[in-house]
Amino acid sequence: MSDVQLEPGWKMALMDEFEKPYMLELKSFLRTELDNKKKVYPKPSEYFNAFNSTPIEDVRVVIIGQDPYHGPGQAHGLSFSVPEGVALPPSLLNIYKELSADLGVETPKSGDLTHWAKQGVLLLNATLSVEAHKAGSHQKRGWETFTDKAIEVLSEMGDGIVFVLWGAYAQKKGEIIDESRHKVLKAPHPSPLSAHRGFFGSKPFSQINNYLESVGEAPIRRVL
């Protein structure tokens, strides 16, 4: 993956990772999957979409997901997001319900969260690829080590980032965050299986903007 197209700031921060054994093994695994005609989501050019959509120096909020969506046309490299025109997955629908209740705004119709990413919201999945219709199929292949490094870099590079950790998986992954320097919001996952256990009513969006304003940052516009 040494030829990967990565936003310059992220490339400077993470490029050494691409020559480490775990990433070379991951690259080989992905190449084999594609050579064997496995359907992998998102398309390879979008594996690093979260990094390319939110330059490292612009990151103000990080929302950590787990796997890309594994249905056709859903994954495009941003956690919880789907492209314009794709039906809202259940977790995203619940995120929008909480957004509406929290901020009193109309529930968005589009599931494309690129406009959040462009405002400094890093929409980072722990695993950046998945085989079609096989949730978790690319876990423990190296992606988690890479995304842990990205979180570590953000935690160490400055102060005042909001890390949003929904569910036990994200909260475990977020244990490396320096909570003395950053705001960490924790709640149950927005999945229909767990949203009623405390995700609804957690008011993450107003908390994000209130914190950003408290540290002299502009709030995320329109939807957060």
PyMOL CGO cylinders between C-alpha atoms (Angstrom):
from pymol import cmd
from pymol.cgo import CYLINDER

trace = [
    CYLINDER, 0.00, 0.00, 0.00, 2.99, 2.31, -0.32, 0.3, 1, 1, 1, 1, 1, 1,
    CYLINDER, 2.99, 2.31, -0.32, 1.32, 3.82, -3.39, 0.3, 1, 1, 1, 1, 1, 1,
    CYLINDER, 1.32, 3.82, -3.39, -1.88, 4.66, -1.49, 0.3, 1, 1, 1, 1, 1, 1,
    CYLINDER, -1.88, 4.66, -1.49, -3.40, 8.07, -2.17, 0.3, 1, 1, 1, 1, 1, 1,
    CYLINDER, -3.40, 8.07, -2.17, -3.60, 9.73, 1.23, 0.3, 1, 1, 1, 1, 1, 1,
    CYLINDER, -3.60, 9.73, 1.23, -4.21, 13.32, 2.28, 0.3, 1, 1, 1, 1, 1, 1,
    CYLINDER, -4.21, 13.32, 2.28, -0.74, 14.89, 2.80, 0.3, 1, 1, 1, 1, 1, 1,
    CYLINDER, -0.74, 14.89, 2.80, -1.04, 15.50, 6.55, 0.3, 1, 1, 1, 1, 1, 1,
    CYLINDER, -1.04, 15.50, 6.55, -2.29, 12.00, 7.22, 0.3, 1, 1, 1, 1, 1, 1,
    CYLINDER, -2.29, 12.00, 7.22, 0.34, 10.59, 4.88, 0.3, 1, 1, 1, 1, 1, 1,
    CYLINDER, 0.34, 10.59, 4.88, 3.10, 12.27, 6.90, 0.3, 1, 1, 1, 1, 1, 1,
    CYLINDER, 3.10, 12.27, 6.90, 1.62, 10.95, 10.15, 0.3, 1, 1, 1, 1, 1, 1,
    CYLINDER, 1.62, 10.95, 10.15, 0.88, 7.39, 9.05, 0.3, 1, 1, 1, 1, 1, 1,
    CYLINDER, 0.88, 7.39, 9.05, 3.14, 6.54, 6.10, 0.3, 1, 1, 1, 1, 1, 1,
    CYLINDER, 3.14, 6.54, 6.10, 5.56, 4.48, 8.20, 0.3, 1, 1, 1, 1, 1, 1,
    CYLINDER, 5.56, 4.48, 8.20, 2.67, 2.12, 8.98, 0.3, 1, 1, 1, 1, 1, 1,
    CYLINDER, 2.67, 2.12, 8.98, 2.41, 1.06, 5.35, 0.3, 1, 1, 1, 1, 1, 1,
    CYLINDER, 2.41, 1.06, 5.35, 5.82, -0.62, 5.40, 0.3, 1, 1, 1, 1, 1, 1,
    CYLINDER, 5.82, -0.62, 5.40, 5.22, -2.57, 8.62, 0.3, 1, 1, 1, 1, 1, 1,
    CYLINDER, 5.22, -2.57, 8.62, 4.64, -6.33, 8.40, 0.3, 1, 1, 1, 1, 1, 1,
    CYLINDER, 4.64, -6.33, 8.40, 1.00, -6.14, 9.45, 0.3, 1, 1, 1, 1, 1, 1,
    CYLINDER, 1.00, -6.14, 9.45, 0.12, -3.74, 6.64, 0.3, 1, 1, 1, 1, 1, 1,
    CYLINDER, 0.12, -3.74, 6.64, 2.07, -5.74, 4.07, 0.3, 1, 1, 1, 1, 1, 1,
    CYLINDER, 2.07, -5.74, 4.07, 0.12, -8.83, 5.17, 0.3, 1, 1, 1, 1, 1, 1,
    CYLINDER, 0.12, -8.83, 5.17, -3.13, -6.87, 4.95, 0.3, 1, 1, 1, 1, 1, 1,
    CYLINDER, -3.13, -6.87, 4.95, -2.27, -5.68, 1.46, 0.3, 1, 1, 1, 1, 1, 1,
    CYLINDER, -2.27, -5.68, 1.46, -1.57, -9.26, 0.38, 0.3, 1, 1, 1, 1, 1, 1,
    CYLINDER, -1.57, -9.26, 0.38, -4.84, -10.48, 1.91, 0.3, 1, 1, 1, 1, 1, 1,
    CYLINDER, -4.84, -10.48, 1.91, -6.87, -7.79, 0.13, 0.3, 1, 1, 1, 1, 1, 1,
    CYLINDER, -6.87, -7.79, 0.13, -5.16, -8.46, -3.19, 0.3, 1, 1, 1, 1, 1, 1,
    CYLINDER, -5.16, -8.46, -3.19, -5.90, -12.18, -2.85, 0.3, 1, 1, 1, 1, 1, 1,
    CYLINDER, -5.90, -12.18, -2.85, -9.54, -11.51, -2.00, 0.3, 1, 1, 1, 1, 1, 1,
    CYLINDER, -9.54, -11.51, -2.00, -9.95, -9.36, -5.09, 0.3, 1, 1, 1, 1, 1, 1,
    CYLINDER, -9.95, -9.36, -5.09, -7.99, -11.76, -7.31, 0.3, 1, 1, 1, 1, 1, 1,
    CYLINDER, -7.99, -11.76, -7.31, -10.36, -14.50, -6.17, 0.3, 1, 1, 1, 1, 1, 1,
    CYLINDER, -10.36, -14.50, -6.17, -13.30, -12.36, -7.32, 0.3, 1, 1, 1, 1, 1, 1,
    CYLINDER, -13.30, -12.36, -7.32, -14.54, -11.74, -3.80, 0.3, 1, 1, 1, 1, 1, 1,
    CYLINDER, -14.54, -11.74, -3.80, -16.84, -8.72, -3.60, 0.3, 1, 1, 1, 1, 1, 1,
    CYLINDER, -16.84, -8.72, -3.60, -15.28, -6.27, -1.16, 0.3, 1, 1, 1, 1, 1, 1,
    CYLINDER, -15.28, -6.27, -1.16, -16.78, -3.05, 0.17, 0.3, 1, 1, 1, 1, 1, 1,
    CYLINDER, -16.78, -3.05, 0.17, -16.09, -0.23, -0.17, 0.3, 1, 1, 1, 1, 1, 1,
    CYLINDER, -16.09, -0.23, -0.17, -14.20, -0.12, -3.45, 0.3, 1, 1, 1, 1, 1, 1,
    CYLINDER, -14.20, -0.12, -3.45, -10.42, 0.10, -2.90, 0.3, 1, 1, 1, 1, 1, 1,
    CYLINDER, -10.42, 0.10, -2.90, -10.26, 3.75, -3.89, 0.3, 1, 1, 1, 1, 1, 1,
    CYLINDER, -10.26, 3.75, -3.89, -12.52, 4.51, -0.91, 0.3, 1, 1, 1, 1, 1, 1,
    CYLINDER, -12.52, 4.51, -0.91, -10.73, 2.51, 1.80, 0.3, 1, 1, 1, 1, 1, 1,
    CYLINDER, -10.73, 2.51, 1.80, -9.16, 5.75, 3.06, 0.3, 1, 1, 1, 1, 1, 1,
    CYLINDER, -9.16, 5.75, 3.06, -12.08, 8.06, 2.30, 0.3, 1, 1, 1, 1, 1, 1,
    CYLINDER, -12.08, 8.06, 2.30, -12.38, 9.15, 5.95, 0.3, 1, 1, 1, 1, 1, 1,
    CYLINDER, -12.38, 9.15, 5.95, -8.79, 10.40, 5.97, 0.3, 1, 1, 1, 1, 1, 1,
    CYLINDER, -8.79, 10.40, 5.97, -9.03, 12.05, 2.56, 0.3, 1, 1, 1, 1, 1, 1,
    CYLINDER, -9.03, 12.05, 2.56, -12.33, 13.76, 3.42, 0.3, 1, 1, 1, 1, 1, 1,
    CYLINDER, -12.33, 13.76, 3.42, -11.05, 15.19, 6.72, 0.3, 1, 1, 1, 1, 1, 1,
    CYLINDER, -11.05, 15.19, 6.72, -7.43, 16.44, 6.65, 0.3, 1, 1, 1, 1, 1, 1,
    CYLINDER, -7.43, 16.44, 6.65, -5.58, 15.72, 9.86, 0.3, 1, 1, 1, 1, 1, 1,
    CYLINDER, -5.58, 15.72, 9.86, -5.19, 19.38, 10.78, 0.3, 1, 1, 1, 1, 1, 1,
    CYLINDER, -5.19, 19.38, 10.78, -8.95, 19.92, 10.41, 0.3, 1, 1, 1, 1, 1, 1,
    CYLINDER, -8.95, 19.92, 10.41, -10.09, 17.10, 12.74, 0.3, 1, 1, 1, 1, 1, 1,
    CYLINDER, -10.09, 17.10, 12.74, -12.32, 18.43, 15.52, 0.3, 1, 1, 1, 1, 1, 1,
    CYLINDER, -12.32, 18.43, 15.52, -14.61, 15.46, 16.11, 0.3, 1, 1, 1, 1, 1, 1,
    CYLINDER, -14.61, 15.46, 16.11, -14.02, 11.71, 15.69, 0.3, 1, 1, 1, 1, 1, 1,
    CYLINDER, -14.02, 11.71, 15.69, -16.93, 9.26, 15.45, 0.3, 1, 1, 1, 1, 1, 1,
    CYLINDER, -16.93, 9.26, 15.45, -15.65, 5.71, 15.70, 0.3, 1, 1, 1, 1, 1, 1,
    CYLINDER, -15.65, 5.71, 15.70, -17.51, 2.90, 13.97, 0.3, 1, 1, 1, 1, 1, 1,
    CYLINDER, -17.51, 2.90, 13.97, -16.64, -0.78, 13.64, 0.3, 1, 1, 1, 1, 1, 1,
    CYLINDER, -16.64, -0.78, 13.64, -17.09, -2.28, 10.15, 0.3, 1, 1, 1, 1, 1, 1,
    CYLINDER, -17.09, -2.28, 10.15, -18.12, -0.84, 6.81, 0.3, 1, 1, 1, 1, 1, 1,
    CYLINDER, -18.12, -0.84, 6.81, -21.66, -1.72, 5.74, 0.3, 1, 1, 1, 1, 1, 1,
    CYLINDER, -21.66, -1.72, 5.74, -21.62, -5.04, 3.87, 0.3, 1, 1, 1, 1, 1, 1,
    CYLINDER, -21.62, -5.04, 3.87, -24.65, -4.55, 1.60, 0.3, 1, 1, 1, 1, 1, 1,
    CYLINDER, -24.65, -4.55, 1.60, -24.45, -3.44, -2.04, 0.3, 1, 1, 1, 1, 1, 1,
    CYLINDER, -24.45, -3.44, -2.04, -23.96, 0.27, -2.57, 0.3, 1, 1, 1, 1, 1, 1,
    CYLINDER, -23.96, 0.27, -2.57, -23.83, 1.18, 1.11, 0.3, 1, 1, 1, 1, 1, 1,
    CYLINDER, -23.83, 1.18, 1.11, -20.18, 1.56, 2.16, 0.3, 1, 1, 1, 1, 1, 1,
    CYLINDER, -20.18, 1.56, 2.16, -18.14, 4.49, 0.90, 0.3, 1, 1, 1, 1, 1, 1,
    CYLINDER, -18.14, 4.49, 0.90, -15.43, 4.78, 3.51, 0.3, 1, 1, 1, 1, 1, 1,
    CYLINDER, -15.43, 4.78, 3.51, -17.14, 6.95, 6.14, 0.3, 1, 1, 1, 1, 1, 1,
    CYLINDER, -17.14, 6.95, 6.14, -18.45, 5.38, 9.36, 0.3, 1, 1, 1, 1, 1, 1,
    CYLINDER, -18.45, 5.38, 9.36, -22.25, 5.21, 9.59, 0.3, 1, 1, 1, 1, 1, 1,
    CYLINDER, -22.25, 5.21, 9.59, -22.60, 7.04, 6.23, 0.3, 1, 1, 1, 1, 1, 1,
    CYLINDER, -22.60, 7.04, 6.23, -24.13, 5.82, 2.98, 0.3, 1, 1, 1, 1, 1, 1,
    CYLINDER, -24.13, 5.82, 2.98, -24.02, 7.50, -0.44, 0.3, 1, 1, 1, 1, 1, 1,
    CYLINDER, -24.02, 7.50, -0.44, -26.75, 9.86, -1.59, 0.3, 1, 1, 1, 1, 1, 1,
    CYLINDER, -26.75, 9.86, -1.59, -29.89, 7.97, -2.60, 0.3, 1, 1, 1, 1, 1, 1,
    CYLINDER, -29.89, 7.97, -2.60, -29.19, 4.84, -0.55, 0.3, 1, 1, 1, 1, 1, 1,
    CYLINDER, -29.19, 4.84, -0.55, -31.79, 3.85, 2.05, 0.3, 1, 1, 1, 1, 1, 1,
    CYLINDER, -31.79, 3.85, 2.05, -30.87, 4.76, 5.62, 0.3, 1, 1, 1, 1, 1, 1,
    CYLINDER, -30.87, 4.76, 5.62, -29.47, 1.77, 7.56, 0.3, 1, 1, 1, 1, 1, 1,
    CYLINDER, -29.47, 1.77, 7.56, -31.07, 1.20, 10.99, 0.3, 1, 1, 1, 1, 1, 1,
    CYLINDER, -31.07, 1.20, 10.99, -28.17, 2.62, 13.04, 0.3, 1, 1, 1, 1, 1, 1,
    CYLINDER, -28.17, 2.62, 13.04, -28.01, 5.77, 10.95, 0.3, 1, 1, 1, 1, 1, 1,
    CYLINDER, -28.01, 5.77, 10.95, -31.76, 6.18, 11.18, 0.3, 1, 1, 1, 1, 1, 1,
    CYLINDER, -31.76, 6.18, 11.18, -31.46, 6.07, 14.97, 0.3, 1, 1, 1, 1, 1, 1,
    CYLINDER, -31.46, 6.07, 14.97, -28.60, 8.58, 14.86, 0.3, 1, 1, 1, 1, 1, 1,
    CYLINDER, -28.60, 8.58, 14.86, -30.88, 10.90, 12.91, 0.3, 1, 1, 1, 1, 1, 1,
    CYLINDER, -30.88, 10.90, 12.91, -33.72, 10.37, 15.38, 0.3, 1, 1, 1, 1, 1, 1,
    CYLINDER, -33.72, 10.37, 15.38, -31.44, 11.42, 18.24, 0.3, 1, 1, 1, 1, 1, 1,
    CYLINDER, -31.44, 11.42, 18.24, -30.14, 14.34, 16.18, 0.3, 1, 1, 1, 1, 1, 1,
    CYLINDER, -30.14, 14.34, 16.18, -33.69, 15.55, 15.63, 0.3, 1, 1, 1, 1, 1, 1,
    CYLINDER, -33.69, 15.55, 15.63, -34.65, 15.12, 19.29, 0.3, 1, 1, 1, 1, 1, 1,
    CYLINDER, -34.65, 15.12, 19.29, -31.43, 16.72, 20.53, 0.3, 1, 1, 1, 1, 1, 1,
    CYLINDER, -31.43, 16.72, 20.53, -31.36, 19.78, 18.30, 0.3, 1, 1, 1, 1, 1, 1,
    CYLINDER, -31.36, 19.78, 18.30, -34.97, 20.08, 17.23, 0.3, 1, 1, 1, 1, 1, 1,
    CYLINDER, -34.97, 20.08, 17.23, -34.09, 19.82, 13.56, 0.3, 1, 1, 1, 1, 1, 1,
    CYLINDER, -34.09, 19.82, 13.56, -35.87, 17.94, 10.81, 0.3, 1, 1, 1, 1, 1, 1,
    CYLINDER, -35.87, 17.94, 10.81, -34.62, 14.40, 10.26, 0.3, 1, 1, 1, 1, 1, 1,
    CYLINDER, -34.62, 14.40, 10.26, -32.25, 14.44, 7.26, 0.3, 1, 1, 1, 1, 1, 1,
    CYLINDER, -32.25, 14.44, 7.26, -33.32, 12.45, 4.23, 0.3, 1, 1, 1, 1, 1, 1,
    CYLINDER, -33.32, 12.45, 4.23, -29.85, 11.75, 2.83, 0.3, 1, 1, 1, 1, 1, 1,
    CYLINDER, -29.85, 11.75, 2.83, -27.54, 9.32, 4.60, 0.3, 1, 1, 1, 1, 1, 1,
    CYLINDER, -27.54, 9.32, 4.60, -24.42, 10.85, 3.06, 0.3, 1, 1, 1, 1, 1, 1,
    CYLINDER, -24.42, 10.85, 3.06, -22.39, 12.34, 5.93, 0.3, 1, 1, 1, 1, 1, 1,
    CYLINDER, -22.39, 12.34, 5.93, -19.69, 13.85, 3.71, 0.3, 1, 1, 1, 1, 1, 1,
    CYLINDER, -19.69, 13.85, 3.71, -20.82, 17.31, 4.80, 0.3, 1, 1, 1, 1, 1, 1,
    CYLINDER, -20.82, 17.31, 4.80, -19.92, 16.36, 8.38, 0.3, 1, 1, 1, 1, 1, 1,
    CYLINDER, -19.92, 16.36, 8.38, -16.52, 15.10, 7.24, 0.3, 1, 1, 1, 1, 1, 1,
    CYLINDER, -16.52, 15.10, 7.24, -15.83, 18.37, 5.40, 0.3, 1, 1, 1, 1, 1, 1,
    CYLINDER, -15.83, 18.37, 5.40, -16.42, 20.26, 8.66, 0.3, 1, 1, 1, 1, 1, 1,
    CYLINDER, -16.42, 20.26, 8.66, -13.82, 18.33, 10.61, 0.3, 1, 1, 1, 1, 1, 1,
    CYLINDER, -13.82, 18.33, 10.61, -15.75, 15.22, 11.66, 0.3, 1, 1, 1, 1, 1, 1,
    CYLINDER, -15.75, 15.22, 11.66, -13.52, 12.17, 11.10, 0.3, 1, 1, 1, 1, 1, 1,
    CYLINDER, -13.52, 12.17, 11.10, -15.90, 9.28, 10.40, 0.3, 1, 1, 1, 1, 1, 1,
    CYLINDER, -15.90, 9.28, 10.40, -13.53, 6.43, 11.18, 0.3, 1, 1, 1, 1, 1, 1,
    CYLINDER, -13.53, 6.43, 11.18, -14.34, 2.75, 11.09, 0.3, 1, 1, 1, 1, 1, 1,
    CYLINDER, -14.34, 2.75, 11.09, -12.03, 0.40, 12.99, 0.3, 1, 1, 1, 1, 1, 1,
    CYLINDER, -12.03, 0.40, 12.99, -11.91, -1.90, 9.96, 0.3, 1, 1, 1, 1, 1, 1,
    CYLINDER, -11.91, -1.90, 9.96, -11.78, -0.27, 6.54, 0.3, 1, 1, 1, 1, 1, 1,
    CYLINDER, -11.78, -0.27, 6.54, -13.02, -3.11, 4.33, 0.3, 1, 1, 1, 1, 1, 1,
    CYLINDER, -13.02, -3.11, 4.33, -15.42, -6.06, 4.46, 0.3, 1, 1, 1, 1, 1, 1,
    CYLINDER, -15.42, -6.06, 4.46, -16.53, -8.91, 2.22, 0.3, 1, 1, 1, 1, 1, 1,
    CYLINDER, -16.53, -8.91, 2.22, -20.05, -8.54, 0.83, 0.3, 1, 1, 1, 1, 1, 1,
    CYLINDER, -20.05, -8.54, 0.83, -22.75, -9.87, 3.14, 0.3, 1, 1, 1, 1, 1, 1,
    CYLINDER, -22.75, -9.87, 3.14, -20.19, -11.09, 5.72, 0.3, 1, 1, 1, 1, 1, 1,
    CYLINDER, -20.19, -11.09, 5.72, -20.07, -8.73, 8.68, 0.3, 1, 1, 1, 1, 1, 1,
    CYLINDER, -20.07, -8.73, 8.68, -16.70, -8.68, 10.41, 0.3, 1, 1, 1, 1, 1, 1,
    CYLINDER, -16.70, -8.68, 10.41, -15.02, -10.72, 7.68, 0.3, 1, 1, 1, 1, 1, 1,
    CYLINDER, -15.02, -10.72, 7.68, -11.95, -8.44, 7.48, 0.3, 1, 1, 1, 1, 1, 1,
    CYLINDER, -11.95, -8.44, 7.48, -11.50, -8.01, 11.22, 0.3, 1, 1, 1, 1, 1, 1,
    CYLINDER, -11.50, -8.01, 11.22, -8.15, -8.96, 12.77, 0.3, 1, 1, 1, 1, 1, 1,
    CYLINDER, -8.15, -8.96, 12.77, -6.35, -8.62, 9.46, 0.3, 1, 1, 1, 1, 1, 1,
    CYLINDER, -6.35, -8.62, 9.46, -4.46, -5.45, 10.38, 0.3, 1, 1, 1, 1, 1, 1,
    CYLINDER, -4.46, -5.45, 10.38, -6.91, -2.62, 9.88, 0.3, 1, 1, 1, 1, 1, 1,
    CYLINDER, -6.91, -2.62, 9.88, -7.50, -2.25, 13.62, 0.3, 1, 1, 1, 1, 1, 1,
    CYLINDER, -7.50, -2.25, 13.62, -3.79, -1.67, 14.26, 0.3, 1, 1, 1, 1, 1, 1,
    CYLINDER, -3.79, -1.67, 14.26, -3.74, 1.01, 11.58, 0.3, 1, 1, 1, 1, 1, 1,
    CYLINDER, -3.74, 1.01, 11.58, -6.81, 2.83, 12.88, 0.3, 1, 1, 1, 1, 1, 1,
    CYLINDER, -6.81, 2.83, 12.88, -5.52, 2.55, 16.47, 0.3, 1, 1, 1, 1, 1, 1,
    CYLINDER, -5.52, 2.55, 16.47, -2.43, 4.41, 15.27, 0.3, 1, 1, 1, 1, 1, 1,
    CYLINDER, -2.43, 4.41, 15.27, -4.59, 7.13, 13.71, 0.3, 1, 1, 1, 1, 1, 1,
    CYLINDER, -4.59, 7.13, 13.71, -6.46, 7.58, 17.00, 0.3, 1, 1, 1, 1, 1, 1,
    CYLINDER, -6.46, 7.58, 17.00, -3.19, 7.64, 18.92, 0.3, 1, 1, 1, 1, 1, 1,
    CYLINDER, -3.19, 7.64, 18.92, -1.78, 10.31, 16.60, 0.3, 1, 1, 1, 1, 1, 1,
    CYLINDER, -1.78, 10.31, 16.60, -4.86, 12.49, 17.09, 0.3, 1, 1, 1, 1, 1, 1,
    CYLINDER, -4.86, 12.49, 17.09, -4.80, 12.02, 20.85, 0.3, 1, 1, 1, 1, 1, 1,
    CYLINDER, -4.80, 12.02, 20.85, -1.16, 13.10, 21.05, 0.3, 1, 1, 1, 1, 1, 1,
    CYLINDER, -1.16, 13.10, 21.05, -1.03, 15.87, 18.46, 0.3, 1, 1, 1, 1, 1, 1,
    CYLINDER, -1.03, 15.87, 18.46, -3.12, 18.52, 20.22, 0.3, 1, 1, 1, 1, 1, 1,
    CYLINDER, -3.12, 18.52, 20.22, -5.99, 19.29, 22.53, 0.3, 1, 1, 1, 1, 1, 1,
    CYLINDER, -5.99, 19.29, 22.53, -9.72, 19.78, 22.28, 0.3, 1, 1, 1, 1, 1, 1,
    CYLINDER, -9.72, 19.78, 22.28, -10.94, 17.02, 19.95, 0.3, 1, 1, 1, 1, 1, 1,
    CYLINDER, -10.94, 17.02, 19.95, -14.30, 15.41, 20.69, 0.3, 1, 1, 1, 1, 1, 1,
    CYLINDER, -14.30, 15.41, 20.69, -14.18, 11.61, 20.47, 0.3, 1, 1, 1, 1, 1, 1,
    CYLINDER, -14.18, 11.61, 20.47, -17.60, 9.96, 20.14, 0.3, 1, 1, 1, 1, 1, 1,
    CYLINDER, -17.60, 9.96, 20.14, -17.61, 6.34, 21.31, 0.3, 1, 1, 1, 1, 1, 1,
    CYLINDER, -17.61, 6.34, 21.31, -20.90, 4.55, 20.73, 0.3, 1, 1, 1, 1, 1, 1,
    CYLINDER, -20.90, 4.55, 20.73, -21.01, 1.01, 22.06, 0.3, 1, 1, 1, 1, 1, 1,
    CYLINDER, -21.01, 1.01, 22.06, -18.60, -1.26, 23.90, 0.3, 1, 1, 1, 1, 1, 1,
    CYLINDER, -18.60, -1.26, 23.90, -16.40, -1.88, 20.87, 0.3, 1, 1, 1, 1, 1, 1,
    CYLINDER, -16.40, -1.88, 20.87, -15.71, 1.80, 20.23, 0.3, 1, 1, 1, 1, 1, 1,
    CYLINDER, -15.71, 1.80, 20.23, -15.25, 2.45, 23.94, 0.3, 1, 1, 1, 1, 1, 1,
    CYLINDER, -15.25, 2.45, 23.94, -12.63, -0.29, 24.14, 0.3, 1, 1, 1, 1, 1, 1,
    CYLINDER, -12.63, -0.29, 24.14, -10.86, 1.12, 21.11, 0.3, 1, 1, 1, 1, 1, 1,
    CYLINDER, -10.86, 1.12, 21.11, -10.95, 4.58, 22.66, 0.3, 1, 1, 1, 1, 1, 1,
    CYLINDER, -10.95, 4.58, 22.66, -9.07, 3.57, 25.80, 0.3, 1, 1, 1, 1, 1, 1,
    CYLINDER, -9.07, 3.57, 25.80, -5.88, 5.01, 24.28, 0.3, 1, 1, 1, 1, 1, 1,
    CYLINDER, -5.88, 5.01, 24.28, -7.35, 8.54, 24.14, 0.3, 1, 1, 1, 1, 1, 1,
    CYLINDER, -7.35, 8.54, 24.14, -5.94, 11.05, 26.61, 0.3, 1, 1, 1, 1, 1, 1,
    CYLINDER, -5.94, 11.05, 26.61, -9.12, 12.21, 28.33, 0.3, 1, 1, 1, 1, 1, 1,
    CYLINDER, -9.12, 12.21, 28.33, -7.24, 15.00, 30.12, 0.3, 1, 1, 1, 1, 1, 1,
    CYLINDER, -7.24, 15.00, 30.12, -6.71, 16.69, 26.75, 0.3, 1, 1, 1, 1, 1, 1,
    CYLINDER, -6.71, 16.69, 26.75, -9.85, 15.76, 24.83, 0.3, 1, 1, 1, 1, 1, 1,
    CYLINDER, -9.85, 15.76, 24.83, -13.59, 15.43, 25.32, 0.3, 1, 1, 1, 1, 1, 1,
    CYLINDER, -13.59, 15.43, 25.32, -14.79, 11.81, 25.21, 0.3, 1, 1, 1, 1, 1, 1,
    CYLINDER, -14.79, 11.81, 25.21, -18.51, 11.09, 24.83, 0.3, 1, 1, 1, 1, 1, 1,
    CYLINDER, -18.51, 11.09, 24.83, -19.70, 7.56, 25.56, 0.3, 1, 1, 1, 1, 1, 1,
    CYLINDER, -19.70, 7.56, 25.56, -23.12, 6.02, 25.00, 0.3, 1, 1, 1, 1, 1, 1,
    CYLINDER, -23.12, 6.02, 25.00, -24.66, 2.73, 23.87, 0.3, 1, 1, 1, 1, 1, 1,
    CYLINDER, -24.66, 2.73, 23.87, -24.49, 1.93, 20.16, 0.3, 1, 1, 1, 1, 1, 1,
    CYLINDER, -24.49, 1.93, 20.16, -27.28, 3.36, 17.98, 0.3, 1, 1, 1, 1, 1, 1,
    CYLINDER, -27.28, 3.36, 17.98, -28.13, -0.11, 16.66, 0.3, 1, 1, 1, 1, 1, 1,
    CYLINDER, -28.13, -0.11, 16.66, -31.80, -1.08, 17.15, 0.3, 1, 1, 1, 1, 1, 1,
    CYLINDER, -31.80, -1.08, 17.15, -30.50, -3.77, 19.53, 0.3, 1, 1, 1, 1, 1, 1,
    CYLINDER, -30.50, -3.77, 19.53, -29.07, -1.23, 21.96, 0.3, 1, 1, 1, 1, 1, 1,
    CYLINDER, -29.07, -1.23, 21.96, -30.28, 2.30, 21.17, 0.3, 1, 1, 1, 1, 1, 1,
    CYLINDER, -30.28, 2.30, 21.17, -33.01, 2.16, 23.81, 0.3, 1, 1, 1, 1, 1, 1,
    CYLINDER, -33.01, 2.16, 23.81, -30.43, 1.37, 26.50, 0.3, 1, 1, 1, 1, 1, 1,
    CYLINDER, -30.43, 1.37, 26.50, -29.21, 4.95, 26.64, 0.3, 1, 1, 1, 1, 1, 1,
    CYLINDER, -29.21, 4.95, 26.64, -28.28, 6.11, 23.17, 0.3, 1, 1, 1, 1, 1, 1,
    CYLINDER, -28.28, 6.11, 23.17, -31.64, 7.84, 22.82, 0.3, 1, 1, 1, 1, 1, 1,
    CYLINDER, -31.64, 7.84, 22.82, -31.53, 10.84, 25.10, 0.3, 1, 1, 1, 1, 1, 1,
    CYLINDER, -31.53, 10.84, 25.10, -27.73, 11.00, 25.29, 0.3, 1, 1, 1, 1, 1, 1,
    CYLINDER, -27.73, 11.00, 25.29, -27.70, 14.33, 23.38, 0.3, 1, 1, 1, 1, 1, 1,
    CYLINDER, -27.70, 14.33, 23.38, -24.29, 13.88, 21.74, 0.3, 1, 1, 1, 1, 1, 1,
    CYLINDER, -24.29, 13.88, 21.74, -24.79, 16.55, 19.10, 0.3, 1, 1, 1, 1, 1, 1,
    CYLINDER, -24.79, 16.55, 19.10, -25.47, 19.44, 21.45, 0.3, 1, 1, 1, 1, 1, 1,
    CYLINDER, -25.47, 19.44, 21.45, -22.63, 18.23, 23.67, 0.3, 1, 1, 1, 1, 1, 1,
    CYLINDER, -22.63, 18.23, 23.67, -20.25, 18.27, 20.70, 0.3, 1, 1, 1, 1, 1, 1,
    CYLINDER, -20.25, 18.27, 20.70, -21.11, 21.81, 19.71, 0.3, 1, 1, 1, 1, 1, 1,
    CYLINDER, -21.11, 21.81, 19.71, -21.17, 23.11, 23.27, 0.3, 1, 1, 1, 1, 1, 1,
    CYLINDER, -21.17, 23.11, 23.27, -17.68, 21.73, 23.83, 0.3, 1, 1, 1, 1, 1, 1,
    CYLINDER, -17.68, 21.73, 23.83, -16.33, 23.08, 20.54, 0.3, 1, 1, 1, 1, 1, 1,
    CYLINDER, -16.33, 23.08, 20.54, -17.62, 26.53, 21.41, 0.3, 1, 1, 1, 1, 1, 1,
    CYLINDER, -17.62, 26.53, 21.41, -16.12, 26.26, 24.91, 0.3, 1, 1, 1, 1, 1, 1,
    CYLINDER, -16.12, 26.26, 24.91, -12.65, 25.79, 23.41, 0.3, 1, 1, 1, 1, 1, 1,
    CYLINDER, -12.65, 25.79, 23.41, -13.07, 28.57, 20.87, 0.3, 1, 1, 1, 1, 1, 1,
    CYLINDER, -13.07, 28.57, 20.87, -14.03, 26.44, 17.89, 0.3, 1, 1, 1, 1, 1, 1,
    CYLINDER, -14.03, 26.44, 17.89, -16.99, 27.08, 15.62, 0.3, 1, 1, 1, 1, 1, 1,
    CYLINDER, -16.99, 27.08, 15.62, -19.85, 24.57, 16.00, 0.3, 1, 1, 1, 1, 1, 1,
    CYLINDER, -19.85, 24.57, 16.00, -20.49, 22.00, 13.30, 0.3, 1, 1, 1, 1, 1, 1,
    CYLINDER, -20.49, 22.00, 13.30, -23.05, 23.64, 11.02, 0.3, 1, 1, 1, 1, 1, 1,
    CYLINDER, -23.05, 23.64, 11.02, -26.63, 22.64, 10.32, 0.3, 1, 1, 1, 1, 1, 1,
    CYLINDER, -26.63, 22.64, 10.32, -26.80, 19.07, 11.53, 0.3, 1, 1, 1, 1, 1, 1,
    CYLINDER, -26.80, 19.07, 11.53, -24.60, 18.80, 14.62, 0.3, 1, 1, 1, 1, 1, 1,
]
cmd.load_cgo(trace, "trace")
